[in-house]
Amino acid sequence: MNETGDWRERDGALEREVVFDSFRAAIVFVDDLADLAESEDHHPDIAISYRRVTVRWTTHSAGGITDRDRELAARTDELIAHPTSPRS
């Protein structure tokens, strides 16, 4: 997996792009991220393009980035560093 930069603020959201070793690994990550989002009842925008996943955290009702978005971005980093599921 190759990380392409850290989180950056873009258009009122925290955005990060990650390139995984395979399409399957990207989908496993998105599945893990969906579990996190559901458990927190706060959902990111996610774009998948083959092995590349872009995640955007923002709070639409607040009109931009909140502390909750920053916390969930940090937890997303943990998922990237320590996946809950095997990736191939």
Secondary structure, DSSP 8 states (H G I E B T S, - for coil): -EE----EEETTEEEEEEE-SSHHHHHHHHHHHHHHHHHHT---EEEEETTEEEEEE-BGGGTB--HHHHHHHHHHHHHHHS-SS---
